[in-house]
């Protein structure tokens, strides 16, 4: 740990991070190879639809990592992270809308279809600049970041924590959902933004672009994971854990707790925004339902299932639940919600530390069998 | 190489910008000075015209029955509670009533709470690391690195509090007494000038109590220590000077023998305890 000069590089000295990155890289390579090298008729062939689906899961996994950062390590149960995800998604959606150009149904050179339909004659000011990729991608991070900064500043300064904070995050995302449902807001109302054509000049419907987006999501997940890991293994991460467990005590040690909370909350919101921006081109639509309070609660379920305060647990949870969701909604559409509820009950009752806790226990048992540790710890 | 590194320390370019290690001015005598402090909660005067001075390097015990205002006094010194009137000075330069909690803590006043609160999920070593006097803003904390000097300092404190063997274990597994010592260690990491210790031996075994007495008397001299305690045996074993609080003001002050023979003290406090003991 001492040898790494840069705090950002510190995670690369950890075995768990290397294993995580290795597994992720192997999975990405495997999917790419099975998609590109095999003929469509081959039994192991991965089609473009599946690649697209995996890309979507990876962007969800990044969102789960962002939630685990604030919930697992800082103890802030945000039930409104869907809002940051959706705002990142909308910023990306606005860029994709502007890329449609004259190819829309109404063929207007500048205005998106829904604005023509509403008889608007010019772009609202907040749509300016979204025709430029760099500006839009910057906004993907900045808009959720600034919202988190303002919201967090007010909440943490007033020392709002615990269940009260959870409730106001839920109110935040609900308020945004209602706002985005309104046509006058200029974000397409309940239909949202859709009918995208291309991103950075690449056709969104081609399988190469889909593969590219899948890989981009994987890289973003890897970078986000390393960033979060660097944060939680730093002294700042230990201050976060201290804040989670004994906030008054941490404040008394001289740490401005509200500033640490704000910093981590903003980082997490920006990661959620990035996840949303990767999600939107892969599903081809962004609408106000992403702001729905239920979605935000579902994200928390992923993290709880996977295991809090491990980061890789959040990734496992997001992938497992979303894979199960795809499977169930295809095979038995009515059973999905019962399955999700049942899964959650099983985990809270039998696996309080989630799937990651189970893995850690297994590892420890194996190590104990080696005889280096006493059995005391495993039972604790 | 080391020259390059020292040149790269941008915060150390101008010597006059480096804060002095201890800005507390004790040339004029006491390190802590309270005068005519009054605080009331809903009309009840928890502290009533309290005046108290603590000398530099002194070990002082403060005793008094429940509700005498001991904890409120600590709250005032550490900035948690603001008095209605009166003055509180740290050395002769720092008016504590104009400062907030973190500022007072960084000035060198450490407080050990009644109930031990250590960070249970972190190891003993990490608990001490967080408590260390350091730049506690966000970016320096994010980029902070462990070095030999910090490690030595933590080892030194681990030695003092006797938890060296448990350095890598999570603080949650420590016994009650060990948690109390760890908390004292966390205070020491901040290199305090004044330690406020609230009921250190409550719930401790005989042995742990003895060990704590050794620890606290060893600390006095290097820093001033104020101990609030109920256990008279313990107070007798460590105290050189005792202050008795009653109804928010000082009832008596002096050596343990002096105050325990003071008839007013016997009546309000020691008497009550003696009765309890005979029951």
Interface residues (C-beta under 8 A of the other chain):
Chain A: X1 X2 X7 X231 X234 X235 X236 X238 X239 X241 X242 X244 X245 X246 X248 X249 X250 X251 X252 X253 X254 X255 X256 X259 X260 X263 X380
Chain B: X78 X101 X102 X105 X106 X111 X113 X117 X118 X119 X120 X121 X122 X126 X129 X130 X131 X136 X137 X138 X141 X142 X143 X144 X145 X146 X147 X173 X186 X190
